[in-house]
Amino acid sequence: MTLISADNDFAIMAALFVIAGGAFLAEKTKIGSHLTGAVIAILVAIAAANARIIPHSAPAYDFVFSFFVPVLIPLFLFKANLRHMIFETTRMTGAFLIASAGTIIGVFIAVSLLDLGSLASAAETPPELREAAIAGLFTSTYIGGSVNYAALGEITGLRTDASFFSAATATDNLFSALFLSVLAFLPGWQWLAKRFTSYEHGEEEIVAHGPERITATSLTLALATAIGFVAVGDALTGLIGMPSLRYAMITALVVIAATAFPHWMERLHGGFEIGVGLAFVFFTAIAAGANLPAMIRIAPILIVLVVILLSVHLVVLLGVGRLFKLTLPELVTASNAAVLGATTAPALAAARGWHDLVTPGVLVGVLGYALGTFAGTAIFHLWG
């Protein structure tokens, strides 16, 4: 029994939006600016669910997963012009690719060392594909963030095992928050900072997105375009008979459009802002499923998996990044964008005073949304 019952859809949606809105307000405080709103929303939702205020599963959450998640991807990718990201943010793109490689190497090492075949026994995923599914799941979330995590949960069938997926979600969310704290700490560690190329990341390069550019027309067109991409993507995957490629197809369509027609796509002002708002609601919904007792019962091996994965990710990031003479702030921002997504990377950069990394942080985070689903899906199919 919970204070808000699972069938009270409007009360649950109200709770999700209240937590999301409160997280936006909380990140404006001194402590909250370091945690960031996304982490606050995740932790508050975990606490609320485990304090039995809101349920761990409900039809309202399924609505968020079914309708918010696919629309989020186009909203975040409207400005995913590959020419822009590759040529105008070369150093940050390089740092992000190193971070992504660290994730993939970490996944291969962690999954190879552990016996994961017995996990997720109630999922639709066949036993012989469970290791591949878990590898794909954690590859996606630590390259593109939680949006890609949800996508791979559906693609692999792991989300059908509620106890496993809630345990995996709790592990992912808790260790993502801890890892964000580590990233925030690293630049202040003088022993480490002295071993990297020194550069003052203080020049203001933030692109202004004034409120006057966001109108009812632009918001409506942004939502119409995002929903249209989802509809076309679903039609194409249905036509070729491969529904598992849904998110990869949507991603490909939007990235192609953003690269081919950048001026038209950039006129969809407010799309990213709507996406961030809905992403916080999504973070809240997915974190509410983090059943801590289930994590304690099921997730010790997942905890080991994530610790190995993130440790290898960090070693590869710092080691290779130092060889290429990238700065510590660039590597921290790239890792943040990979592990937690485009919303937390610019927030941490701004909080640390790295103003010239705010916009590149958003761009490589968007690149992560584009690559995460592809990488996770590829590893799922290749490993299997």
C-alpha positions in Angstrom: 0.0 0.0 0.0 1.2 3.5 -0.8 -0.1 7.0 0.0 -0.9 7.5 -3.7 -2.4 4.3 -5.2 -1.1 2.9 -8.4 -4.5 3.5 -10.2 -4.7 7.2 -9.3 -3.2 8.4 -12.6 -3.6 12.1 -12.2 -2.3 12.1 -8.6 0.8 10.2 -9.7 1.4 12.4 -12.8 1.0 15.4 -10.4 3.6 13.9 -8.1 6.0 13.3 -11.0 5.7 16.9 -12.2 5.9 18.3 -8.7 9.2 16.4 -8.1 10.5 17.5 -11.5 9.5 21.1 -10.9 11.0 21.1 -7.4 14.2 19.7 -8.8 14.5 22.7 -11.1 14.0 25.1 -8.2 16.4 23.1 -5.9 19.2 23.3 -8.4 19.2 27.1 -8.1 20.4 26.7 -4.5 24.1 26.5 -3.6 24.1 22.8 -2.8 21.6 22.0 -5.6 23.8 23.6 -8.2 26.5 21.0 -7.6 24.1 18.1 -7.5 22.1 19.4 -10.5 18.3 19.1 -10.9 18.4 15.7 -12.7 20.2 14.0 -9.7 17.9 15.7 -7.3 14.8 14.5 -9.1 16.2 11.0 -9.2 17.1 10.9 -5.5 13.8 12.4 -4.4 11.8 10.0 -6.5 13.7 7.0 -5.1 13.1 8.3 -1.6 9.4 8.9 -2.3 8.8 5.5 -3.7 10.7 3.7 -1.0 8.9 5.7 1.7 5.7 4.4 0.1 4.4 7.8 -0.9 4.2 6.8 -4.6 4.2 3.3 -6.0 7.1 1.5 -7.7 5.0 0.7 -10.7 1.8 2.3 -12.2 0.0 2.8 -15.5 1.1 6.5 -15.3 4.7 5.4 -15.5 3.9 3.2 -18.5 2.4 6.3 -20.2 5.6 8.2 -19.6 7.7 5.4 -21.0 5.5 4.8 -24.0 4.8 8.4 -25.0 7.4 10.7 -23.4 10.5 8.6 -24.2 10.2 8.4 -28.0 9.3 12.1 -28.3 12.2 13.1 -26.1 14.7 11.8 -28.6 13.7 14.2 -31.5 13.3 17.1 -29.1 16.9 16.7 -28.0 18.2 16.1 -31.5 16.8 19.1 -33.4 20.2 20.7 -33.4 22.2 17.5 -33.8 24.0 18.8 -36.9 26.9 16.4 -37.3 29.0 18.9 -39.2 28.5 21.4 -36.4 29.4 19.0 -33.7 32.4 17.4 -35.4 34.1 20.6 -36.8 33.2 23.3 -34.3 33.6 21.3 -31.1 36.5 19.0 -32.1 38.2 18.8 -28.8 35.0 18.1 -26.8 33.9 15.6 -29.5 37.2 13.8 -29.1 36.9 13.8 -25.3 33.4 12.4 -25.6 34.5 9.6 -28.0 37.2 8.7 -25.5 34.6 8.6 -22.8 32.3 6.4 -25.0 35.2 4.0 -25.7 35.9 3.8 -22.0 32.3 2.8 -21.4 32.4 0.1 -24.1 35.7 -1.3 -22.8 34.3 -1.2 -19.3 31.2 -3.1 -20.4 33.2 -5.8 -22.1 35.5 -6.3 -19.1 32.7 -6.3 -16.5 30.4 -8.6 -18.4 33.2 -11.0 -19.2 34.3 -11.2 -15.6 30.8 -11.8 -14.1 28.2 -14.5 -14.6 25.0 -12.6 -15.5 23.1 -15.3 -17.3 20.9 -16.1 -14.3 19.7 -12.5 -13.9 16.5 -11.2 -15.4 15.0 -14.7 -15.4 11.4 -13.5 -15.9 12.2 -11.2 -18.8 11.2 -12.0 -22.4 14.9 -12.1 -23.3 16.1 -15.7 -23.9 18.6 -17.0 -21.4 21.4 -17.1 -24.0 20.9 -13.4 -24.8 20.7 -12.1 -21.2 24.4 -11.2 -20.9 24.2 -9.5 -24.3 21.0 -7.6 -23.2 22.7 -6.4 -20.0 25.8 -5.4 -21.9 23.7 -3.4 -24.4 21.6 -1.8 -21.6 24.6 -0.4 -19.6 26.4 0.6 -22.8 23.5 2.7 -23.8 23.0 4.4 -20.4 26.7 5.3 -20.0 27.0 6.7 -23.5 23.7 8.5 -23.8 22.0 8.6 -20.4 18.6 7.4 -19.1 16.7 8.1 -22.3 18.8 5.5 -24.1 18.5 3.2 -21.0 14.7 3.1 -21.4 15.0 2.5 -25.1 17.4 -0.5 -24.6 15.2 -1.8 -21.8 12.4 -2.2 -24.4 14.6 -3.3 -27.3 16.2 -6.1 -25.2 13.0 -7.1 -23.4 14.6 -6.6 -20.0 12.0 -4.1 -18.9 9.4 -7.0 -18.8 11.2 -8.3 -15.6 10.0 -5.7 -13.1 12.1 -6.9 -10.2 15.3 -7.0 -12.3 14.7 -3.7 -14.1 13.9 -1.9 -10.9 17.0 -3.2 -9.3 19.1 -2.3 -12.3 17.5 1.2 -12.3 18.2 1.7 -8.7 21.9 0.6 -9.2 22.2 2.8 -12.3 20.7 5.9 -10.6 22.5 5.7 -7.3 25.9 5.1 -8.9 25.3 7.8 -11.5 24.7 10.2 -8.7 27.9 9.0 -6.9 29.9 9.2 -10.1 28.7 12.7 -10.7 30.1 13.6 -7.2 33.4 12.0 -8.2 33.5 14.0 -11.4 32.8 17.2 -9.5 35.7 16.4 -7.1 38.4 15.5 -9.7 39.3 19.1 -10.9 39.9 20.2 -7.3 42.4 17.3 -6.7 45.7 19.2 -7.2 47.8 16.0 -7.6 45.7 15.0 -10.6 45.1 18.4 -12.0 48.8 19.1 -12.3 49.2 16.1 -14.6 46.9 17.5 -17.3 47.2 20.4 -19.8 46.4 23.6 -18.1 43.8 25.9 -19.6 41.4 28.4 -18.1 37.9 27.5 -19.2 36.3 30.8 -18.3 35.6 32.5 -21.6 31.9 33.1 -22.2 30.6 31.2 -25.2 27.1 30.5 -24.1 24.7 30.8 -27.0 21.8 32.9 -25.8 18.4 31.4 -26.2 16.3 34.3 -25.1 12.7 33.7 -24.0 11.5 36.0 -26.8 12.5 33.3 -29.4 10.2 30.8 -27.8 6.6 31.3 -28.8 3.4 29.3 -28.8 4.0 28.7 -32.5 7.5 27.5 -32.1 6.5 25.2 -29.2 3.6 23.7 -31.1 5.8 23.2 -34.2 8.5 21.6 -32.1 6.1 19.1 -30.6 4.4 18.5 -34.0 7.8 17.8 -35.6 9.0 15.5 -32.8 5.7 13.5 -32.8 5.9 13.4 -36.6 9.4 11.9 -36.5 8.2 9.2 -34.1 5.2 8.4 -36.3 7.4 8.1 -39.5 10.0 6.1 -37.6 7.3 3.7 -36.4 5.9 3.4 -39.9 9.3 2.6 -41.4 10.2 0.0 -38.7 6.8 -1.6 -39.2 7.3 -1.6 -43.0 10.7 -3.5 -42.7 9.3 -5.7 -39.9 12.0 -4.7 -37.4 10.2 -2.9 -34.5 13.3 -3.4 -32.3 15.0 -0.7 -34.4 12.4 1.9 -33.4 14.6 4.2 -31.5 17.6 3.8 -33.8 15.3 4.7 -36.7 13.9 7.8 -35.0 17.4 8.9 -34.1 18.7 8.4 -37.7 15.8 10.3 -39.2 16.3 13.3 -36.9 20.1 13.4 -37.2 19.8 13.3 -41.0 17.2 16.1 -41.0 19.2 18.2 -38.6 22.4 17.8 -40.7 20.6 18.3 -44.0 18.3 21.1 -43.0 19.9 22.8 -40.0 18.4 26.3 -40.5 14.8 24.9 -40.6 15.4 22.6 -37.6 17.0 25.4 -35.6 13.8 27.4 -35.9 12.0 25.0 -33.7 12.7 27.1 -30.6 11.8 25.7 -27.3 12.0 22.0 -28.3 15.1 21.4 -26.2 13.5 23.2 -23.2 10.4 21.1 -23.5 12.7 18.0 -23.8 14.5 18.9 -20.6 11.3 19.4 -18.7 9.9 16.1 -19.9 13.2 14.4 -19.2 13.0 15.4 -15.5 9.5 13.9 -15.4 11.0 10.8 -17.1 13.9 10.7 -14.6 11.4 10.8 -11.8 9.2 8.1 -13.3 12.1 5.7 -13.9 13.6 6.4 -10.5 10.3 5.7 -8.8 10.8 2.1 -9.9 14.0 1.8 -8.0 13.0 -0.7 -5.4 15.8 -0.6 -2.8 14.9 -3.9 -1.1 14.9 -5.6 -4.6 18.3 -4.0 -5.3 19.7 -5.4 -2.1 18.3 -8.8 -2.9 19.1 -9.0 -6.6 21.7 -6.3 -7.4 25.0 -7.2 -5.5 26.3 -8.5 -8.8 25.0 -5.4 -10.6 26.7 -3.2 -8.1 30.0 -5.0 -8.9 29.2 -4.7 -12.7 28.7 -0.9 -12.4 31.8 -0.4 -10.2 34.0 -2.2 -12.7 32.4 -0.5 -15.7 32.8 3.0 -14.3 36.2 2.4 -12.9 37.5 1.2 -16.4 35.6 4.1 -18.0 37.5 6.6 -15.7 40.9 5.0 -16.2 40.5 5.0 -20.0 39.1 8.6 -20.0 42.0 10.0 -18.0 44.7 7.9 -19.5 43.9 8.4 -23.2 42.7 12.0 -22.6 46.1 12.9 -21.1 47.9 11.4 -24.1 45.9 13.6 -26.4 46.6 16.6 -24.2 42.9 17.3 -23.4 42.2 19.3 -20.2 40.7 17.8 -17.1 37.6 20.1 -17.4 37.0 18.9 -21.0 37.3 15.2 -19.9 35.1 15.7 -16.9 32.4 17.4 -19.0 32.6 14.7 -21.7 32.3 11.9 -19.1 29.4 13.7 -17.5 27.6 14.0 -20.8 28.2 10.3 -21.5 27.2 8.9 -18.1 24.4 11.3 -17.2 23.4 13.1 -20.4 23.1 16.5 -22.0 21.2 18.0 -19.0 23.8 17.5 -16.3 27.0 18.2 -18.4 26.3 21.9 -19.0 25.0 22.3 -15.5 28.2 21.0 -13.9 30.3 23.0 -16.3 28.4 26.2 -15.4 28.7 25.5 -11.7 32.4 25.0 -12.0 32.8 28.2 -14.0 33.8 26.5 -17.2 31.6 28.8 -19.3 33.2 27.9 -22.6 32.3 24.2 -22.0 28.6 24.8 -21.4 27.5 24.8 -25.1 30.0 22.0 -26.1 28.7 20.0 -23.1 25.2 20.2 -24.5 26.3 19.3 -28.0 28.3 16.2 -27.0 25.4 15.2 -24.7 23.1 15.4 -27.7 25.7 13.4 -29.7 25.4 10.8 -26.8 21.7 10.6 -27.3 22.3 9.9 -30.9 25.1 7.3 -30.3 23.9 5.6 -27.1 21.0 3.7 -28.6 23.0 2.7 -31.7 25.9 1.5 -29.6 23.8 -0.4 -27.1 21.7 -2.0 -29.9 24.9 -2.9 -31.8 26.5 -4.6 -28.7 23.3 -6.4 -27.9 23.1 -7.9 -31.4 26.9 -8.5 -31.7 27.3 -10.1 -28.3 24.3 -12.3 -28.8 
